């Protein structure tokens, strides 16, 4: 497992990335971390009692109406290993996607509720593999979750992901 530090405009969050159990999704996330991809992006979607979402390349400009539609320029394979059924519990990070198979890339969400209906092994079209969890800073996640939002669940006051680095 690998830990990363996510510095946000609201405070710091430490994440544990499941490199052994979720090698495809974790390796992709860590490659983007190492490339500085997430630095300067903003959380573009915040829904109290559900989740906060980031990782959209367009969110460097938090006022863009296209926030939530950007990615790294590629997609990754959905990862659903039988021996790693991590549920979308409070504080876990999941790969966001377009709703189609194998459409994740860089966007992720942090669950602020136990969203078991998003687990990839449940009935329905959901395919959101959990690949990391918050190990410090859940108070910061709750602070972000409580931010006032406007249209498309976008925070009224932008919340920046200042940097994400390996520890």
C-alpha positions in Angstrom: 0.0 0.0 0.0 1.1 3.5 -0.7 0.1 6.7 1.1 -0.4 10.0 -0.6 -0.9 13.5 0.8 -3.7 15.6 -0.8 -3.3 19.2 0.1 -6.5 21.2 -0.5 -7.5 24.8 0.0 -9.4 23.5 3.1 -6.6 21.5 4.6 -4.7 18.2 4.2 -6.0 14.7 3.7 -3.9 11.5 3.8 -4.9 8.6 1.6 -4.0 5.0 1.6 -3.9 3.6 -2.0 -4.7 -0.1 -2.4 -1.7 -0.9 -4.7 -1.7 -4.7 -4.0 -5.5 -5.4 -4.2 -6.4 -2.8 -6.9 -3.2 -2.7 -9.1 -4.7 -1.2 -12.3 -6.7 1.6 -10.7 -4.1 2.3 -8.1 -1.2 2.4 -10.6 -3.2 4.8 -12.8 -4.0 7.1 -9.9 -0.3 7.1 -8.7 0.9 7.8 -12.2 -1.3 10.8 -12.4 -0.1 11.8 -8.9 3.6 11.5 -10.0 2.9 13.5 -13.2 1.3 16.3 -11.1 -2.0 15.9 -13.0 -4.2 16.7 -9.9 -2.2 19.8 -8.8 -4.3 22.9 -9.2 -7.6 21.1 -10.0 -10.8 21.8 -8.1 -13.5 19.6 -6.6 -16.2 20.2 -9.2 -19.1 18.3 -7.6 -20.1 18.2 -3.9 -23.3 16.5 -2.8 -23.9 16.5 1.0 -24.7 13.0 2.3 -23.3 11.4 -0.8 -19.8 12.3 -2.1 -17.3 14.9 -3.3 -15.7 14.5 -6.8 -12.5 15.8 -8.3 -10.0 14.9 -11.0 -11.5 16.7 -14.0 -8.8 18.3 -16.1 -11.2 21.2 -17.0 -11.6 22.1 -13.4 -8.4 24.1 -13.4 -10.9 26.8 -14.2 -13.5 26.1 -11.6 -16.0 28.5 -13.3 -16.0 26.5 -16.6 -19.5 25.1 -17.4 -17.6 22.0 -18.8 -16.3 21.0 -15.3 -16.9 17.3 -14.8 -16.3 16.3 -18.5 -12.5 16.3 -18.6 -10.1 13.5 -18.2 -6.5 12.5 -18.8 -6.9 11.7 -22.5 -7.4 8.0 -22.0 -9.5 5.5 -20.1 -8.6 2.5 -18.0 -10.1 -1.0 -17.7 -12.7 -1.5 -15.0 -11.1 -3.4 -12.1 -13.3 -5.9 -10.3 -11.2 -8.5 -8.6 -13.1 -11.1 -6.6 -10.6 -10.9 -3.7 -10.9 -7.1 -3.3 -14.5 -6.3 -2.8 -14.0 -2.9 -1.1 -17.4 -1.4 -0.5 -18.1 2.3 -1.2 -18.0 3.1 2.5 -17.5 6.5 4.2 -14.0 7.9 3.4 -13.3 5.6 0.5 -12.2 6.8 -3.0 -13.7 5.3 -6.1 -13.0 5.7 -9.8 -15.7 7.8 -11.4 -16.8 7.0 -15.0 -19.2 8.0 -17.7 -21.6 5.2 -16.9 -20.2 3.1 -19.7 -17.8 0.1 -19.1 -14.1 0.9 -19.0 -14.6 4.7 -19.1 -12.7 5.8 -16.0 -9.5 7.7 -16.2 -8.7 10.4 -13.7 -11.9 11.5 -12.0 -12.5 10.1 -8.5 -15.0 10.6 -5.8 -14.7 10.4 -2.0 -17.7 8.8 -0.4 -19.2 10.7 2.5 -21.9 8.1 3.1 -22.0 4.3 2.8 -23.0 4.1 -0.8 -23.2 0.4 -1.2 -25.5 0.7 -4.2 -22.3 1.9 -6.1 -20.4 -1.3 -5.4 -19.4 -3.0 -8.6 -20.8 -6.4 -7.5 -24.3 -5.2 -6.8 -27.2 -5.4 -9.3 -27.4 -2.6 -11.9 -25.1 -0.7 -14.1 -22.8 0.6 -11.4 -19.1 -0.1 -11.7 -17.2 2.1 -9.2 -14.2 0.2 -7.9 -12.8 1.5 -4.5 -9.1 1.9 -4.8 -8.1 4.0 -1.7 -9.3 5.4 1.6 -8.9 8.5 3.8 -6.7 7.6 6.8 -6.3 11.2 8.1 -8.3 14.3 7.4 -11.9 13.1 7.3 -12.7 16.4 9.1 -11.5 18.2 6.0 -13.6 16.0 3.7 -16.7 16.8 5.9 -15.8 20.5 5.7 -15.7 20.3 1.9 -18.9 18.2 1.9 -20.7 21.0 3.8 -19.7 23.7 1.3 -22.6 25.6 -0.3 -23.2 24.6 -3.9 -24.9 26.0 -6.9 -25.8 24.6 -10.3 -24.6 21.1 -11.1 -23.6 20.7 -7.4 -20.5 22.9 -8.0 -19.1 24.6 -4.9 -20.0 28.3 -4.9 -16.5 29.1 -3.4 -14.0 27.0 -5.4 -12.2 24.3 -3.4 -8.8 23.5 -4.9 -6.7 20.4 -4.8 -3.4 22.3 -4.4 -1.2 19.2 -4.7 -1.2 15.4 -4.4 2.1 13.8 -3.6 3.4 10.4 -2.5 4.5 10.3 1.2 
